[in-house]
Amino acid sequence: MKYPILDWVANSMIRKQIYITTEQEAALKQLSRATRQSESELVRQALASHLHALDTVESRLRAWQEERAFIENLPSNVSDTATRTWTRDGLYDR
């Protein structure tokens, strides 16, 4: 009997061997039993979550770097009062 799911797994996943501590193994086994998910699936989910978090940190860092560059490139010779038409006290009168 042929199992199509095995062909899919064989063609879409790469086998990796990793070393984990005995504490990590115990926690992984416990979580696997509690969630009824395979240990492999839990490792894949943890890796995906970690990679997503790193991507988020990198994108936030890039955004801050872009903002800093924008601020540093603002003209420093223009005074605030030269370009605005309002006063601080005038804002309170509204």
C-alpha positions in Angstrom: 0.0 0.0 0.0 1.3 3.4 -0.9 0.9 6.4 1.4 0.8 9.8 -0.5 1.5 11.7 2.7 4.9 10.1 3.0 5.8 11.2 -0.5 4.7 14.8 0.4 6.8 14.7 3.6 9.8 13.3 1.8 9.6 15.9 -0.9 8.9 19.0 1.2 11.0 18.5 4.4 14.6 18.1 5.1 15.8 15.8 7.9 18.0 17.5 10.5 19.5 16.0 13.7 20.0 18.3 16.6 21.4 18.0 20.2 19.2 19.1 23.1 19.7 18.9 26.8 17.9 16.2 28.9 15.8 19.0 30.4 14.7 20.1 26.9 14.0 16.5 25.9 11.8 16.0 29.0 9.9 19.3 28.4 9.5 18.5 24.7 8.1 15.0 25.5 5.7 16.5 28.1 4.5 19.2 25.7 4.1 16.6 22.9 1.9 14.5 25.1 -0.1 17.5 26.3 -0.7 18.9 22.9 -0.9 15.6 21.0 1.6 17.0 18.5 4.7 15.3 17.4 8.0 16.4 18.9 9.1 17.3 15.3 6.1 19.6 14.8 6.8 21.3 18.1 10.4 21.9 17.1 9.3 23.3 13.7 6.8 25.6 15.4 9.4 26.8 17.9 11.9 27.5 15.1 9.3 29.3 13.0 8.3 31.5 16.0 12.0 32.3 16.8 12.7 33.2 13.1 9.6 35.4 13.0 10.7 37.2 16.2 14.2 37.8 14.7 12.6 39.2 11.5 10.4 41.5 13.6 13.4 42.8 15.6 15.4 43.4 12.4 12.5 45.2 10.7 12.0 47.4 13.8 15.7 48.2 13.9 15.7 49.1 10.2 12.7 51.4 10.8 14.5 53.1 13.7 17.7 53.5 11.6 15.7 55.1 8.8 13.9 57.4 11.2 17.2 58.4 12.7 18.7 59.1 9.3 15.6 61.2 8.5 16.0 63.3 11.6 19.7 63.7 11.1 19.1 65.0 7.6 16.6 67.7 8.7 17.8 71.2 8.1 19.4 72.5 11.3 19.5 76.1 10.3 15.7 76.6 10.2 14.2 77.9 13.5 10.8 76.6 14.6 9.3 80.0 14.8 10.3 80.9 11.2 8.0 78.3 9.6 5.0 78.1 11.9 2.0 80.4 12.0 0.8 79.5 15.5 1.9 80.1 19.0 1.8 77.8 21.9 -0.4 80.1 23.9 -2.7 80.4 20.9 -3.3 76.7 21.0 -4.7 76.9 24.5 -7.2 79.5 23.4 -9.0 77.1 21.1 
